Amino acid sequence: MALTEEQYHLLDWYAQEQGKTVSSLLRESPEQTLIAALERRRRQSALRRLTGQHPPTADWEEIERELQEIRRLDPSAVV
């Protein structure tokens, strides 16, 4: 697998955060490790935007689309 330098640095940062090596992450199922973790972070970021001190700048329709996307990706999510 060929990675760009930016991709490698991102994986290296994530591997260190998880106490693993880049090669072990690449051997594991991408769905279980990288994609799931990144989706979880995306949902957390959306939640922080929704619950932050400042109201979101998005209009209601955009917020509703984001919430529907979160529910689609994780039906057990409480949003």
PyMOL commands that set and color helices and strands:
alter all, ss='L'
color gray80, all
select helices_A, chain A and resi 5-18+22-27+31-51+60-73
alter helices_A, ss='H'
color red, helices_A
deselect
rebuild
show_as cartoon
